[in-house]
């Protein structure tokens, strides 16, 4: 079994273990394990965004290929280093869920669409590279009270996506009648057969997390989806349109959906997301520092955060989205005891290889939404639970204002989810901000925390980020 607690570096964390070169067969097996752990999460965002924007299956498959390619390149940069980029630790990179809400808000605007998403992504990546050296100071604006609130809000907001998935799609569908577009009820929404399969996937995930060990437990989401796919195939509920026509091998071309558009409000939305991801990555890097024994320095932290920004720029160029380090893979480093950054680099190569196989992407895009729904309830619920865990670091007994920050931020953040037309009379240029609950909730949490508590000192902020992130693994 791959997931053992042994390590070639001994029982004590050692910086030497990070640079250790592992024999190729073992390195490949461990790298594949990392890919399996993060694969479901890294392809989920293209599925969510592509479905929300009404993209064709071929376009969604292209997004998945682009996502895997950019994730592989970003992982290689983080693990191996490139000039002034890369933290040079076992980091796996994937698309951040924090960007889902703002990207959908931008993409569904007819005057913006995908080109504006990619323009905002490129601009946010450049912004991330520029502010990377300042994150030691900015971290004081994102204590556990703020980051925990934001991550909880992300999970709650995305839960609506999982619920609609489980029910078989959106409750209403667009139809053209007499040349006019109308929203009508989706007759298949809530089909008992689809609900049953979603419930089956959820039960499989629960069973694996309860009784599975090692690698099996780590890929419970992926195995639950596979089980749901098998049942869907047995009942003829999967469609493979376009699979036969897809090439076995293809290259992801930059700017496939056209030249990026740089819209101010869209850029502001994505820059806020970039700040959140940089804070998350800072916590992950500090946790990895404690796990691997490699001392975190300001220079090393800056290199890692710059690589996040560079990966996001590459995402915009290669038709995908903002990138961040994946926490589940940080946990896997702890479980396996293998701290070599070359394992992560091998995983990056596997991701690039998968990106070259369009038929694989078409197969992933053919997974029915109700199958994803069963897994999504767990996946997005875990995001919310992570936020709750981070909030556990807050001393509510001594901080009577913390509940106000959480309550008001989540309340405001849920407005676009619970009442999509709430801000309909505000100017259109504000929609990327007002139509994203994550952005609204984040702005509220930051401003309320500053109002009640001010800014934490740099040393205190770093200590809290390190303890919070390490405690999650």
SVG drawing of the C-alpha trace seen along z (x, -y; Angstrom):
<svg xmlns="http://www.w3.org/2000/svg" viewBox="-44 -52 63 54">
<polyline fill="none" stroke="black" stroke-width="0.4" points="0.0,0.0 1.3,-3.4 -0.1,-5.3 2.3,-4.3 3.9,-6.4 7.4,-5.4 9.9,-7.9 13.3,-7.6 14.3,-10.6 13.6,-8.9 11.0,-9.7 11.9,-13.4 11.1,-16.0 14.2,-17.0 14.8,-19.6 16.9,-17.0 13.8,-14.9 12.3,-17.6 15.2,-17.4 15.5,-13.6 15.3,-11.9 13.2,-8.7 13.7,-5.8 11.6,-6.3 9.1,-3.4 8.2,-4.4 8.2,-8.1 5.7,-7.4 3.4,-5.4 3.5,-8.1 2.9,-10.8 -0.1,-8.9 -1.5,-8.7 -1.3,-12.5 -3.1,-12.8 -5.9,-10.5 -6.4,-12.4 -6.8,-15.8 -8.2,-14.8 -11.9,-15.0 -11.4,-18.4 -9.3,-19.9 -11.8,-18.9 -14.9,-20.0 -14.4,-23.7 -14.5,-23.4 -17.6,-21.2 -19.3,-23.7 -18.4,-26.8 -19.0,-25.2 -22.4,-23.9 -23.4,-27.2 -22.5,-29.0 -24.3,-26.5 -21.2,-25.5 -21.3,-22.5 -19.8,-19.1 -16.9,-19.7 -16.2,-23.1 -16.4,-21.6 -14.0,-18.8 -11.6,-21.4 -11.8,-23.3 -10.9,-20.1 -7.9,-19.5 -6.8,-23.1 -7.2,-22.8 -5.1,-19.7 -2.4,-21.2 -2.1,-24.4 -2.3,-22.5 0.5,-20.3 2.7,-23.2 1.9,-25.2 2.8,-22.1 6.1,-21.7 6.9,-25.4 6.0,-25.1 7.9,-21.9 11.0,-22.4 11.3,-26.2 11.8,-28.5 14.0,-31.6 12.2,-33.6 9.1,-31.4 8.2,-28.2 8.3,-27.3 10.3,-24.1 8.2,-21.8 5.8,-19.0 2.9,-21.2 0.1,-20.2 -1.7,-23.0 -5.3,-23.1 -8.1,-25.5 -9.5,-27.3 -13.2,-26.9 -13.1,-30.5 -13.1,-31.7 -16.3,-29.8 -18.9,-32.4 -17.2,-35.5 -16.4,-33.6 -20.0,-32.5 -21.2,-36.0 -18.9,-37.4 -19.6,-34.6 -23.4,-34.8 -23.3,-38.5 -23.9,-38.6 -21.7,-41.6 -18.7,-39.9 -18.6,-36.1 -15.6,-33.9 -13.2,-36.5 -13.8,-38.7 -13.2,-35.8 -9.8,-35.2 -8.9,-38.8 -9.7,-39.1 -7.8,-35.9 -4.7,-37.2 -4.9,-40.5 -5.5,-38.8 -2.4,-36.6 -0.2,-39.7 -1.7,-41.4 -0.8,-38.3 2.8,-38.3 3.1,-42.0 1.6,-41.7 3.4,-38.5 6.2,-40.3 3.6,-42.2 1.6,-39.2 3.3,-39.3 1.6,-42.6 -1.7,-41.8 -2.0,-38.6 -3.0,-40.7 -6.2,-41.6 -7.2,-37.9 -7.1,-36.4 -8.8,-33.0 -12.1,-34.9 -12.1,-36.3 -10.7,-33.3 -12.9,-30.9 -16.0,-33.0 -15.1,-33.2 -14.4,-29.5 -17.6,-28.6 -19.5,-30.9 -17.9,-29.3 -19.1,-25.9 -22.6,-27.1 -22.9,-29.0 -21.7,-26.0 -24.1,-23.7 -26.9,-25.0 -24.9,-23.8 -24.6,-20.3 -28.3,-20.2 -29.2,-21.1 -26.7,-18.5 -28.3,-15.8 -31.8,-16.8 -30.6,-16.5 -29.8,-20.0 -31.3,-23.4 -35.0,-23.7 -35.7,-25.8 -34.4,-25.6 -34.3,-28.2 -36.5,-27.6 -37.1,-29.6 -40.8,-30.2 -41.9,-32.3 -38.4,-33.7 -38.3,-34.7 -36.3,-33.2 -38.4,-31.9 -37.5,-30.1 -39.7,-27.1 -39.8,-24.4 -37.4,-21.5 -39.6,-18.4 -36.7,-16.1 -35.8,-18.1 -36.0,-15.9 -36.5,-12.7 -36.6,-9.9 -34.2,-7.7 -31.6,-10.5 -32.1,-11.3 -31.6,-7.7 -28.3,-7.5 -27.1,-10.7 -28.0,-9.2 -26.2,-6.0 -23.0,-8.0 -23.3,-9.7 -23.6,-6.4 -20.6,-4.9 -18.5,-7.9 -19.7,-7.6 -18.9,-3.9 -15.4,-4.3 -14.6,-7.1 -15.9,-4.9 -14.3,-1.6 -11.6,-2.4 -8.0,-2.7 -5.0,-4.5 -5.3,-5.4 -8.8,-4.0 -10.0,-6.4 -8.1,-9.3 -9.9,-8.8 -13.4,-8.2 -14.9,-11.0 -13.4,-9.6 -14.5,-6.1 -18.0,-7.3 -18.3,-9.0 -17.0,-5.8 -19.7,-3.8 -22.3,-6.3 -21.1,-6.2 -21.3,-2.4 -24.9,-2.5 -25.8,-5.2 -24.3,-3.1 -26.3,0.0 -29.5,-2.0 -28.6,-3.8 -28.4,-7.2 -25.1,-8.3 -24.6,-10.1 -21.3,-9.9 -22.0,-12.4 -18.7,-13.6 -16.5,-10.9 -16.0,-9.0 -15.1,-12.2 -12.6,-13.3 -8.9,-12.8 -6.9,-10.5 -4.1,-13.1 -4.4,-16.9 -2.7,-20.1 -4.4,-22.8 -4.2,-26.0 -3.8,-29.3 -6.7,-31.8 -9.0,-29.2 -12.1,-31.2 -10.8,-34.5 -8.7,-37.4 -9.2,-38.2 -11.3,-41.3 -10.1,-43.4 -13.2,-44.8 -12.5,-46.8 -15.2,-45.3 -14.5,-41.8 -10.8,-42.4 -11.6,-43.7 -13.7,-40.6 -10.9,-38.3 -8.2,-40.3 -10.2,-39.8 -10.3,-36.1 -6.5,-36.2 -6.0,-37.7 -8.0,-34.9 -6.0,-32.2 -2.7,-33.8 -3.8,-33.8 -4.9,-30.1 -1.6,-29.2 0.4,-31.0 -1.3,-28.8 -0.6,-25.7 3.1,-26.6 3.5,-27.2 1.9,-23.9 4.2,-22.1 7.2,-23.9 6.3,-22.3 5.6,-18.9 8.8,-18.7 11.2,-20.5 12.1,-23.1 12.2,-26.5 9.9,-29.0 11.6,-32.3 10.1,-35.5 12.0,-34.9 10.7,-31.3 7.1,-32.4 7.3,-35.1 8.6,-32.6 5.6,-30.3 3.1,-33.1 4.6,-34.4 4.2,-30.9 0.5,-31.1 0.2,-34.3 2.2,-32.9 0.0,-29.8 -3.1,-32.0 -1.7,-34.0 -1.0,-30.7 -4.6,-29.7 -6.0,-32.8 -3.8,-32.3 -4.6,-28.5 -8.4,-29.0 -8.7,-28.0 -8.9,-29.6 -7.0,-30.8 -4.7,-28.3 -3.8,-27.5 -2.2,-24.8 -4.5,-21.8 -4.9,-21.2 -5.9,-17.5 -2.4,-16.9 -0.8,-18.6 -2.6,-16.1 -1.4,-13.3 2.3,-14.4 1.5,-13.9 -0.1,-10.5 2.6,-9.0 5.6,-10.6 7.1,-11.1 8.3,-14.7 10.2,-14.7 9.2,-17.6 10.1,-15.3 7.0,-13.3 4.9,-16.4 6.9,-17.1 6.0,-13.6 2.4,-14.3 2.7,-17.5 4.0,-15.4 1.0,-13.0 -1.4,-15.9 0.2,-17.2 0.0,-13.7 -3.7,-13.5 -4.3,-17.0 -3.0,-15.5 -5.8,-12.9 -9.1,-14.5 -11.0,-11.3 -10.4,-11.1 -11.7,-14.6 -14.8,-13.7 -15.4,-10.8 -15.1,-13.0 -17.5,-15.6 -20.0,-12.8 -20.4,-12.1 -24.1,-12.9 -24.8,-15.9 -26.8,-13.7 -23.7,-11.6 -21.6,-14.6 -24.4,-15.8 -24.0,-13.0 -20.2,-13.7 -20.7,-17.4 -22.8,-17.4 -19.8,-15.9 -17.2,-17.9 -18.8,-21.4 -19.9,-20.4 -16.3,-19.7 -15.4,-23.2 -17.9,-24.7 -16.7,-22.3 -13.1,-23.5 -14.3,-27.0 -16.0,-26.0 -12.8,-24.3 -10.8,-27.4 -13.4,-29.4 -12.7,-27.1 -9.4,-29.0 -11.4,-32.1 -11.9,-32.7 -15.5,-33.7 -15.5,-34.1 -13.0,-36.9 -14.2,-38.3 -17.9,-39.2 -17.8,-41.0 -16.7,-37.9 -20.2,-36.6 -21.3,-39.9 -18.6,-39.5 -19.6,-36.0 -23.4,-36.6 -23.4,-39.7 -20.8,-38.5 -22.6,-35.2 -26.0,-36.9 -24.8,-39.4 -22.9,-36.7 -26.0,-34.5 -28.1,-37.3 -27.1,-36.4 -27.7,-32.7 -31.1,-33.0 -32.4,-36.0 -30.7,-36.3 -32.8,-39.4 -32.0,-41.3 -29.6,-43.7 -31.2,-43.7 -31.8,-47.5 -28.2,-48.4 -26.0,-49.4 -24.8,-46.6 -21.2,-47.4 -21.6,-46.4 -23.0,-42.9 -19.7,-41.1 -19.5,-42.4 -23.1,-42.3 -23.9,-38.9 -21.1,-37.1 -21.9,-36.1 -18.3,-35.2 -17.1,-38.7 -19.8,-40.3 -19.1,-38.1 -15.4,-38.6 -15.6,-42.4 -18.0,-42.4 -15.8,-40.1 -12.7,-42.1 -14.3,-45.5 -16.2,-44.3 -13.1,-42.7 -11.2,-46.0 -14.0,-47.9 -14.1,-45.8 -10.5,-44.6 -8.1,-46.5 -5.1,-44.7 -3.2,-41.9 0.6,-42.3 2.6,-40.4 4.1,-37.9 0.8,-37.2 -0.9,-36.7 1.8,-34.3 1.6,-32.3 -2.2,-32.0 -2.0,-31.0 0.6,-28.3 -1.3,-26.8 -4.6,-26.9 -3.4,-25.2 -1.3,-22.6 -4.1,-21.8 -6.3,-20.8 -4.2,-18.0"/>
</svg>
